[in-house]
């Protein structure tokens, strides 16, 4: 149907008991747009998505090319969120107030992690360091890499890290006591996050002691995660363990 006075129809499919409304173009072009509400197969779509879209000169509202994903400031995912507005909305992993890639949050609002790292269920980046260090050196190395010694604040995060590591490794928890102080103190995460979730092995932490000098004893005050995902307190100066680093990409919070 060509010409200025063409009647443009949005194809309707499976429209049972659903209202349809139409609007007349009052600009003098003579065009009429018909809008389907709910359960309609919109023009240019292969399947109905339950959303109404009106045709205006061939451009469909709700995203680039119909219902497609966003990018470069366009609507993301379901057409309801806008990448780059600084608000992490449905369909976005991150939103850092721009549509640049290479800064940790891509132009499609997807997390960008360093090489050899993995994206966790909370969209944080994690990487396993096989170099064996004591707890303090492991903590400092994670910081030097732009992150921190991994903190496990939920079961989903703990399960993810347990699958990522294949041996006992340092995690970012300590009770803050010195090696020669006996008894377990209150454990805290290096990030300052709440220590509400715990996954200690039975009878841990126990601040076990051992000889560490002439007539001296040292005690366990730093946390490791075993390969089964359970936690144990270990001697902070023990340099036999690898470790896991964590980083929060921009635009997550």
Backbone bond lengths (Angstrom), bond angles and torsions (degrees), N, CA, C in turn:
res aa  C-N    CA-C-N  psi(-1)  N-CA   C-N-CA  omega(-1)  CA-C   N-CA-C  phi
1 X - - - 1.469 - - 1.514 108.39 -
2 X 1.304 118.78 108.33 1.451 120.61 -176.39 1.498 111.44 -107.75
3 X 1.313 115.57 179.72 1.458 120.93 175.80 1.511 112.31 95.26
4 X 1.342 114.19 166.42 1.457 120.08 -176.90 1.511 112.61 -70.28
5 X 1.332 117.03 -25.29 1.460 119.48 -176.54 1.523 111.94 -98.46
6 X 1.344 116.49 26.43 1.457 120.21 -176.59 1.522 110.51 -68.59
7 X 1.303 115.85 149.85 1.467 123.07 174.16 1.526 107.02 -99.02
8 X 1.345 117.66 115.36 1.456 121.38 -178.21 1.518 108.55 -98.90
9 X 1.315 117.65 124.61 1.458 122.59 -178.01 1.520 109.33 -117.09
10 X 1.328 116.39 138.17 1.454 121.60 171.40 1.513 107.00 -90.98
11 X 1.325 118.53 120.30 1.455 121.97 -175.64 1.514 110.81 -59.41
12 X 1.332 117.28 133.86 1.454 122.25 -179.14 1.517 108.98 -111.18
13 X 1.337 116.31 141.36 1.453 119.82 -179.98 1.505 109.70 -141.86
14 X 1.329 117.87 136.64 1.460 121.77 176.53 1.499 112.09 65.03
15 X 1.333 118.50 34.24 1.457 122.29 -173.03 1.521 108.73 -92.26
16 X 1.330 117.71 89.32 1.458 122.04 179.91 1.514 108.99 -114.01
17 X 1.311 115.83 121.18 1.461 119.56 178.45 1.497 113.03 63.26
18 X 1.325 118.23 29.41 1.454 122.09 -178.16 1.511 108.37 -117.97
19 X 1.313 115.36 136.08 1.457 118.90 -176.47 1.515 111.07 -76.89
20 X 1.317 114.66 148.68 1.461 121.49 176.22 1.511 107.71 -127.45
21 X 1.299 116.11 135.83 1.453 119.07 177.52 1.504 108.92 -127.69
22 X 1.240 115.71 158.69 1.456 118.57 178.83 1.513 109.21 -133.99
23 X 1.340 114.83 156.99 1.457 120.18 178.83 1.514 108.46 -131.11
24 X 1.304 115.66 139.04 1.457 121.03 -179.95 1.510 110.13 -94.72
25 X 1.305 115.24 138.25 1.451 121.28 175.34 1.528 108.30 -73.97
26 X 1.324 115.42 119.18 1.470 120.31 -178.67 1.527 112.59 -97.01
27 X 1.335 116.22 12.15 1.468 119.00 -175.88 1.510 112.51 -87.05
28 X 1.360 117.11 -6.86 1.448 119.40 178.35 1.505 114.34 97.55
29 X 1.360 117.48 1.77 1.458 118.88 -179.78 1.508 111.51 -80.96
30 X 1.334 116.28 -18.25 1.450 119.91 -179.56 1.514 113.44 83.95
31 X 1.354 118.22 0.58 1.456 120.87 -179.51 1.521 110.44 -76.25
32 X 1.319 116.34 146.88 1.459 122.23 176.43 1.519 107.55 -125.68
33 X 1.323 117.01 131.08 1.458 121.40 177.06 1.515 108.27 -110.31
34 X 1.324 117.50 131.66 1.450 122.58 177.21 1.516 108.06 -107.22
35 X 1.325 117.28 128.44 1.452 122.32 -174.12 1.520 108.74 -113.08
36 X 1.331 118.40 124.84 1.460 122.19 176.83 1.514 110.04 -93.22
37 X 1.317 118.23 137.23 1.453 121.91 -177.62 1.521 108.99 -110.28
38 X 1.332 118.29 112.84 1.450 124.28 170.58 1.513 113.45 74.36
39 X 1.336 117.29 130.00 1.445 123.45 175.31 1.504 114.06 67.87
40 X 1.333 117.41 14.04 1.462 120.50 -176.38 1.511 110.73 -91.73
41 X 1.322 115.28 148.77 1.455 121.46 170.96 1.515 107.32 -90.49
42 X 1.327 116.43 104.37 1.455 121.28 -175.18 1.518 110.31 -74.46
43 X 1.321 115.43 153.97 1.455 120.11 179.03 1.514 110.32 -57.76
44 X 1.330 116.68 133.07 1.456 121.28 179.27 1.513 112.83 89.14
45 X 1.380 118.82 -1.12 1.445 121.03 -179.41 1.521 110.17 -104.70
46 X 1.343 115.13 156.79 1.455 121.35 176.66 1.516 111.85 -96.54
47 X 1.349 117.73 -20.55 1.460 121.17 -178.86 1.504 109.18 -147.99
48 X 1.330 116.30 148.78 1.459 120.74 179.87 1.510 109.87 -68.68
49 X 1.341 116.74 140.29 1.454 120.93 -179.25 1.511 113.14 -118.56
50 X 1.304 119.45 8.47 1.458 121.36 177.92 1.500 113.57 77.64
51 X 1.336 118.59 8.57 1.453 121.80 -177.82 1.510 109.38 -118.74
52 X 1.319 115.61 146.96 1.461 120.15 178.58 1.515 109.61 -94.29
53 X 1.321 116.28 136.65 1.447 120.21 175.99 1.517 108.78 -137.36
54 X 1.302 116.70 136.75 1.461 120.68 -179.15 1.517 109.87 -107.22
55 X 1.318 116.09 142.79 1.456 121.38 179.49 1.522 110.04 -88.28
56 X 1.338 115.05 125.04 1.464 120.56 176.48 1.516 107.08 -126.38
57 X 1.344 115.78 94.89 1.461 119.76 179.50 1.509 113.19 61.46
58 X 1.358 118.26 27.92 1.455 121.60 176.85 1.508 114.09 91.61
59 X 1.346 120.04 -3.70 1.458 123.01 179.40 1.517 108.20 -100.79
60 X 1.352 116.26 128.22 1.458 119.94 -176.94 1.520 110.37 -102.93
61 X 1.324 116.86 135.90 1.451 121.86 179.07 1.512 109.54 -74.25
62 X 1.362 115.41 158.91 1.457 119.98 174.55 1.510 114.05 96.09
63 X 1.318 119.66 17.12 1.447 120.66 175.38 1.510 111.60 134.02
64 X 1.318 115.59 167.36 1.454 121.19 -179.56 1.514 110.03 -70.45
65 X 1.352 116.94 122.05 1.448 120.61 177.56 1.503 113.16 67.97
66 X 1.335 118.60 37.89 1.466 121.07 178.71 1.503 110.63 96.29
67 X 1.353 116.51 -120.16 1.452 120.29 -173.94 1.514 112.43 -101.09
68 X 1.289 120.11 17.26 1.454 122.15 -176.18 1.512 112.06 -69.94
69 X 1.346 115.30 169.29 1.450 121.39 -179.23 1.506 111.58 -70.52
70 X 1.343 114.73 164.60 1.454 119.87 -177.02 1.506 111.98 -90.14
71 X 1.300 115.14 -158.87 1.451 122.87 -177.00 1.507 108.44 141.44
72 X 1.358 115.08 147.71 1.460 119.75 -178.99 1.522 111.62 54.42
73 X 1.330 115.56 39.81 1.455 119.55 175.88 1.500 113.43 89.80
74 X 1.318 119.55 -2.87 1.457 121.78 179.36 1.498 111.32 -80.13
75 X 1.335 115.44 178.65 1.451 119.66 178.91 1.508 109.17 -70.92
76 X 1.337 117.15 142.94 1.447 121.70 -177.64 1.510 110.66 -107.33
77 X 1.335 115.72 143.51 1.452 121.45 171.94 1.503 112.59 63.32
78 X 1.330 116.81 -101.96 1.456 120.54 -173.86 1.517 112.70 -90.88
79 X 1.325 117.81 9.93 1.454 120.49 177.76 1.509 113.76 81.22
80 X 1.344 117.68 4.07 1.452 120.36 -176.92 1.522 112.43 -100.29
81 X 1.330 119.36 -15.00 1.451 121.76 -178.22 1.524 110.07 -112.70
82 X 1.327 115.48 157.47 1.459 121.23 -178.33 1.516 109.14 -123.34
83 X 1.308 117.35 110.73 1.455 121.80 179.88 1.525 109.66 -66.62
84 X 1.333 116.24 131.24 1.453 121.28 176.94 1.507 115.05 101.93
85 X 1.349 117.60 0.86 1.465 118.82 -179.38 1.521 113.07 -91.89
86 X 1.353 117.37 2.00 1.454 120.88 177.33 1.506 114.90 84.38
87 X 1.334 118.08 0.16 1.460 122.54 178.62 1.520 108.61 -112.93
88 X 1.333 117.62 122.03 1.464 120.30 178.56 1.522 108.66 -78.78
89 X 1.320 115.54 105.58 1.455 122.15 -173.46 1.521 110.42 -109.22
90 X 1.322 116.47 176.74 1.459 121.67 -179.29 1.523 110.75 -54.09
91 X 1.326 116.51 133.06 1.455 121.27 -180.00 1.512 114.27 89.97
92 X 1.343 118.46 -5.03 1.462 122.32 -179.92 1.523 110.11 -109.27
93 X 1.337 116.61 139.31 1.454 121.51 171.98 1.522 111.04 -85.65
94 X 1.315 117.09 -28.78 1.458 123.25 -177.86 1.521 107.89 -157.61
95 X 1.321 116.45 164.19 1.466 121.13 173.12 1.522 107.70 -157.36
96 X 1.330 115.94 105.68 1.465 121.49 -173.91 1.525 113.02 -105.19
97 X 1.316 117.51 27.56 1.467 124.31 174.22 1.523 113.44 69.96
98 X 1.343 117.47 18.17 1.458 119.51 173.47 1.524 108.93 -151.43
99 X 1.302 116.95 171.24 1.463 121.80 178.30 1.525 110.26 -117.29
100 X 1.340 115.48 38.10 1.458 121.41 176.80 1.524 109.56 -95.15
101 X 1.318 116.59 144.76 1.457 121.82 172.24 1.523 109.32 -99.21
102 X 1.331 116.28 160.53 1.450 120.89 178.03 1.510 114.42 90.45
103 X 1.339 117.94 2.06 1.463 120.96 -179.60 1.523 112.18 -112.45
104 X 1.331 117.69 15.15 1.459 121.95 179.77 1.509 114.17 102.44
105 X 1.337 116.52 -19.22 1.467 122.12 176.81 1.524 106.74 -138.10
106 X 1.317 117.84 116.03 1.462 122.01 -168.37 1.521 113.02 -74.07
107 X 1.337 115.15 177.36 1.460 120.58 178.90 1.529 112.06 -70.70
108 X 1.332 117.18 -7.23 1.461 121.73 174.11 1.524 111.34 -108.26
109 X 1.341 115.85 14.87 1.468 122.31 -179.59 1.521 111.56 58.28
110 X 1.333 115.44 44.12 1.451 122.63 173.25 1.523 108.62 -115.14
111 X 1.338 116.28 143.22 1.457 122.16 -176.62 1.528 110.66 -65.31
112 X 1.334 116.07 135.96 1.460 122.91 173.89 1.526 108.26 -112.33
113 X 1.324 117.74 115.06 1.459 122.23 -178.85 1.523 110.58 -104.94
114 X 1.344 117.59 158.70 1.465 120.42 178.49 1.530 111.00 -62.17
115 X 1.335 117.35 161.09 1.468 120.29 176.72 1.529 110.87 -56.60
116 X 1.316 116.50 147.06 1.467 123.77 177.62 1.524 113.19 64.45
117 X 1.316 116.66 23.57 1.459 120.29 175.52 1.520 109.10 -118.53
118 X 1.327 116.10 168.93 1.459 122.07 -177.13 1.515 109.80 -126.82
119 X 1.333 116.38 149.31 1.459 122.09 177.81 1.525 108.60 -91.92
120 X 1.335 116.45 123.55 1.450 121.48 -178.53 1.512 112.96 -83.77
121 X 1.330 117.47 177.84 1.466 121.53 -179.18 1.521 113.33 -64.93
122 X 1.326 116.94 -18.67 1.461 121.92 176.86 1.529 111.81 -97.67
123 X 1.336 116.92 9.27 1.466 124.88 -178.88 1.525 112.82 67.31
124 X 1.336 117.96 18.81 1.457 121.48 170.55 1.527 108.48 -84.26
125 X 1.333 115.94 159.66 1.461 121.64 177.92 1.530 109.47 -98.60
126 X 1.337 117.09 138.90 1.464 122.50 -179.87 1.522 109.19 -133.37
127 X 1.330 116.08 142.02 1.455 119.47 173.33 1.526 109.74 -144.34
128 X 1.327 114.37 142.95 1.462 123.31 -175.62 1.520 109.02 -96.21
129 X 1.324 116.51 124.45 1.458 122.54 179.49 1.522 108.94 -103.12
130 X 1.328 116.46 117.32 1.460 120.66 -176.14 1.526 113.05 -81.46
131 X 1.324 117.89 -13.76 1.462 120.14 177.29 1.524 109.53 -64.12
132 X 1.310 116.93 132.62 1.462 120.93 179.69 1.523 109.88 -85.03
133 X 1.319 115.90 129.58 1.465 122.13 179.19 1.521 109.30 -143.18
134 X 1.339 116.41 165.23 1.460 118.06 169.37 1.528 108.54 -77.33
135 X 1.334 116.40 171.18 1.464 119.57 -172.23 1.528 111.91 -61.39
136 X 1.316 117.83 -43.74 1.460 121.01 -178.28 1.517 112.52 -63.56
137 X 1.328 117.11 -42.51 1.466 120.30 179.19 1.528 111.04 -68.69
138 X 1.328 116.79 -36.25 1.466 120.29 176.78 1.524 110.50 -63.43
139 X 1.313 115.98 -44.36 1.475 120.37 177.68 1.521 110.60 -59.04
140 X 1.311 117.27 -46.70 1.464 120.89 -177.52 1.527 112.04 -65.98
141 X 1.330 117.34 -35.72 1.461 119.79 -179.66 1.527 110.90 -68.60
142 X 1.325 117.40 -38.47 1.469 119.67 176.89 1.526 110.63 -62.01
143 X 1.318 116.55 -41.42 1.462 120.82 178.40 1.531 110.18 -63.24
144 X 1.327 117.02 -41.62 1.463 120.88 179.70 1.528 111.55 -63.25
145 X 1.327 117.08 -25.33 1.464 121.62 178.85 1.528 112.79 -90.91
146 X 1.327 116.62 7.37 1.456 120.05 177.54 1.510 114.53 88.26
147 X 1.332 117.07 17.05 1.460 120.45 179.75 1.515 111.34 -134.68
148 X 1.316 115.80 -147.03 1.462 122.05 176.26 1.520 108.20 -155.97
149 X 1.326 116.45 161.24 1.456 121.28 177.57 1.522 108.27 -60.15
150 X 1.323 117.03 130.03 1.465 122.65 -166.95 1.525 113.51 -55.62
151 X 1.312 115.24 138.81 1.460 123.20 176.16 1.524 108.67 -113.96
152 X 1.319 116.64 139.71 1.464 122.10 -174.34 1.517 108.55 -117.75
153 X 1.311 116.30 96.73 1.466 120.74 -171.58 1.524 113.69 -106.47
154 X 1.328 117.76 6.62 1.466 120.88 177.77 1.521 109.04 -155.02
155 X 1.323 116.42 161.71 1.465 120.49 178.78 1.524 111.06 -64.28
156 X 1.330 117.14 -39.93 1.462 119.47 -179.21 1.524 111.13 -63.50
157 X 1.318 116.59 -39.33 1.462 120.37 177.75 1.525 110.41 -67.63
158 X 1.336 116.62 -41.80 1.461 120.84 179.24 1.528 111.13 -62.19
159 X 1.332 116.52 -44.46 1.466 120.49 179.52 1.528 111.04 -63.54
160 X 1.324 116.22 -38.96 1.463 120.59 178.68 1.520 110.73 -62.62
161 X 1.338 117.02 -45.85 1.465 120.56 -179.43 1.518 111.67 -67.93
162 X 1.335 117.05 -35.29 1.463 119.95 178.45 1.527 110.88 -62.61
163 X 1.330 116.73 -35.85 1.461 120.70 177.66 1.524 111.55 -74.63
164 X 1.326 116.57 -28.22 1.465 121.08 -177.80 1.526 111.70 -76.33
165 X 1.328 117.40 -34.71 1.461 122.03 -178.02 1.525 110.01 -97.48
166 X 1.310 116.80 150.25 1.465 121.47 -178.37 1.523 111.49 -119.66
167 X 1.311 116.75 6.27 1.458 121.27 179.76 1.524 108.58 -157.48
168 X 1.310 116.16 168.41 1.458 120.53 179.31 1.527 110.35 -59.29
169 X 1.336 115.87 133.05 1.468 120.58 -175.15 1.524 110.01 -142.73
170 X 1.324 115.40 152.12 1.463 120.52 175.87 1.524 110.63 -66.83
171 X 1.338 115.64 141.32 1.462 122.17 168.76 1.527 107.97 -124.43
172 X 1.317 116.99 170.57 1.462 121.01 -168.24 1.511 116.35 -86.85
173 X 1.339 117.48 50.98 1.466 120.78 178.31 1.523 110.35 -128.84
174 X 1.319 115.70 140.30 1.461 122.28 176.33 1.517 108.81 -151.87
175 X 1.333 115.86 155.06 1.469 118.59 175.43 1.522 111.89 -92.90
176 X 1.334 116.58 1.55 1.456 121.35 172.94 1.515 115.54 78.63
177 X 1.317 117.82 2.10 1.462 119.62 -179.23 1.525 110.70 -85.93
178 X 1.318 115.50 154.49 1.456 120.22 177.82 1.521 109.72 -77.77
179 X 1.312 115.84 163.39 1.460 121.43 -173.62 1.524 112.82 -57.31
180 X 1.328 117.69 -32.44 1.462 119.90 -174.24 1.527 113.56 -95.73
181 X 1.343 116.35 6.23 1.463 120.15 174.75 1.524 109.16 -88.93
182 X 1.318 116.23 127.17 1.461 119.94 -179.01 1.522 110.76 -84.78
183 X 1.333 115.88 161.09 1.455 121.31 177.87 1.516 112.39 81.64
184 X 1.331 114.70 148.23 1.465 120.38 179.59 1.518 110.53 -85.87
185 X 1.326 115.88 133.98 1.454 120.82 175.28 1.520 110.62 -94.07
186 X 1.323 116.09 -164.54 1.466 121.38 178.65 1.526 109.17 -86.38
187 X 1.305 116.00 122.64 1.459 120.14 -177.66 1.527 111.34 -78.35
188 X 1.332 114.85 148.25 1.467 121.70 179.53 1.522 108.61 -144.26
189 X 1.336 115.62 154.30 1.460 121.10 176.76 1.525 110.39 -85.04
190 X 1.313 116.82 146.02 1.465 121.11 179.61 1.523 111.48 -63.08
191 X 1.318 117.63 -22.91 1.464 122.16 -178.92 1.520 112.94 -83.03
192 X 1.331 116.74 -10.46 1.459 120.20 -176.29 1.514 113.76 84.21
193 X 1.337 117.93 2.00 1.464 121.20 178.64 1.523 110.82 -67.16
194 X 1.326 115.09 158.91 1.455 120.94 -179.93 1.529 110.36 -62.26
195 X 1.333 116.53 139.95 1.465 121.73 -179.24 1.526 110.48 -96.49
196 X 1.316 117.03 37.39 1.458 121.11 -176.06 1.514 113.61 -70.00
197 X 1.334 117.51 -38.38 1.466 120.56 178.48 1.521 109.32 -88.08
198 X 1.345 116.89 131.80 1.461 122.16 177.18 1.522 109.10 -135.68
199 X 1.328 115.83 147.98 1.466 120.18 -179.69 1.529 110.69 -141.42
200 X 1.323 115.34 47.00 1.455 121.20 -178.59 1.525 111.16 -67.62
201 X 1.311 115.75 146.28 1.460 121.26 169.79 1.529 108.36 -66.77
202 X 1.325 118.27 159.40 1.468 120.39 179.43 1.529 112.11 -52.61
203 X 1.325 115.59 135.97 1.471 124.00 177.74 1.527 113.46 67.02
204 X 1.317 116.17 19.66 1.469 120.79 175.43 1.532 109.46 -118.26
205 X 1.331 117.65 150.27 1.465 128.61 -1.46 1.529 111.08 -79.83
206 X 1.305 115.86 141.80 1.469 119.65 -177.57 1.517 113.58 -117.43
207 X 1.342 117.49 -1.83 1.469 121.62 177.94 1.520 111.51 49.71
208 X 1.325 115.85 45.41 1.463 120.33 -179.89 1.523 110.33 -59.33
209 X 1.330 115.82 148.91 1.453 120.83 -178.34 1.512 112.44 -112.64
210 X 1.315 115.45 158.43 1.462 121.50 175.86 1.520 108.02 -151.10
211 X 1.322 115.66 161.47 1.443 119.22 177.47 1.518 111.20 -68.30
212 X 1.325 116.03 135.05 1.471 119.37 -179.70 1.523 111.21 -137.70
213 X 1.294 117.07 27.85 1.448 121.37 -179.47 1.517 108.44 160.26
214 X 1.298 115.90 -178.01 1.456 120.12 -179.70 1.521 109.31 -67.26
215 X 1.329 115.53 115.21 1.465 122.85 178.53 1.531 112.63 56.49
216 X 1.330 117.25 27.91 1.467 120.63 179.75 1.528 109.96 -123.41
217 X 1.333 115.05 155.07 1.455 120.74 176.70 1.531 109.63 -128.82
218 X 1.324 115.33 145.80 1.460 121.22 175.51 1.526 108.66 -118.56
219 X 1.337 115.39 155.18 1.466 120.14 -171.70 1.536 110.77 -129.20
220 X 1.336 114.43 159.92 1.464 121.77 -175.26 1.531 110.65 -85.23
221 X 1.333 115.91 122.43 1.468 119.75 -177.73 1.534 113.99 -138.05
222 X 1.335 118.26 8.88 1.463 121.44 178.86 1.526 109.39 -127.91
223 X 1.321 116.22 148.57 1.467 120.82 -171.20 1.523 113.08 -96.84
224 X 1.322 114.46 139.66 1.458 122.51 168.89 1.531 108.57 -120.04
225 X 1.326 115.79 156.50 1.458 120.92 171.12 1.519 108.35 -110.58
226 X 1.337 116.22 126.40 1.453 120.76 179.25 1.528 110.61 -75.71
227 X 1.316 116.66 171.75 1.465 119.45 -178.67 1.523 112.75 -70.08
228 X 1.346 117.87 -11.55 1.463 120.68 175.31 1.526 112.39 -94.20
229 X 1.339 116.91 4.47 1.455 121.36 177.28 1.510 115.02 90.41
230 X 1.330 118.02 -7.93 1.464 121.00 178.63 1.523 109.83 -84.62
231 X 1.335 115.83 153.54 1.461 121.25 -176.41 1.521 110.79 -99.52
232 X 1.330 114.52 152.74 1.460 122.08 176.07 1.518 108.10 -141.40
233 X 1.325 116.76 146.68 1.463 118.10 171.96 1.524 108.52 -87.26
234 X 1.323 115.62 141.00 1.461 122.11 -175.32 1.521 109.20 -134.82
235 X 1.327 115.40 168.73 1.462 119.93 178.55 1.525 109.03 -73.11
236 X 1.303 116.52 124.24 1.467 120.90 -174.52 1.525 112.81 -59.30
237 X 1.335 117.03 -28.97 1.464 120.54 -177.45 1.520 113.03 -88.25
238 X 1.314 117.22 -0.70 1.466 120.62 178.18 1.533 108.96 -68.47
239 X 1.315 116.86 121.48 1.469 120.50 -174.91 1.529 112.70 -104.63
240 X 1.329 116.67 28.64 1.469 120.17 -178.07 1.528 113.43 -95.51
241 X 1.327 118.18 -5.33 1.464 119.50 -169.01 1.532 113.25 -105.78
242 X 1.329 116.99 141.24 1.467 120.92 166.55 1.526 108.84 -74.96
243 X 1.336 117.86 -172.79 1.464 119.35 -174.60 1.518 110.57 -157.45
244 X 1.328 115.69 164.93 1.462 122.26 -178.62 1.523 108.96 -120.36
245 X 1.326 116.57 128.50 1.463 121.73 176.72 1.529 110.27 -102.38
246 X 1.311 115.52 154.47 1.464 122.36 -178.98 1.527 109.04 -134.82
247 X 1.324 116.04 146.44 1.465 121.11 175.83 1.522 108.95 -140.25
248 X 1.332 116.40 140.04 1.458 121.12 175.41 1.529 108.10 -97.07
249 X 1.325 118.60 115.41 1.467 120.53 178.57 1.530 110.89 -65.36
250 X 1.321 118.63 158.94 1.467 120.48 177.10 1.523 110.90 -65.68
251 X 1.317 115.48 150.43 1.452 120.15 175.15 1.507 115.17 80.23
252 X 1.344 117.84 15.09 1.467 120.98 179.43 1.521 111.01 -85.21
253 X 1.319 116.86 -43.82 1.467 120.14 -176.70 1.523 111.20 -88.46
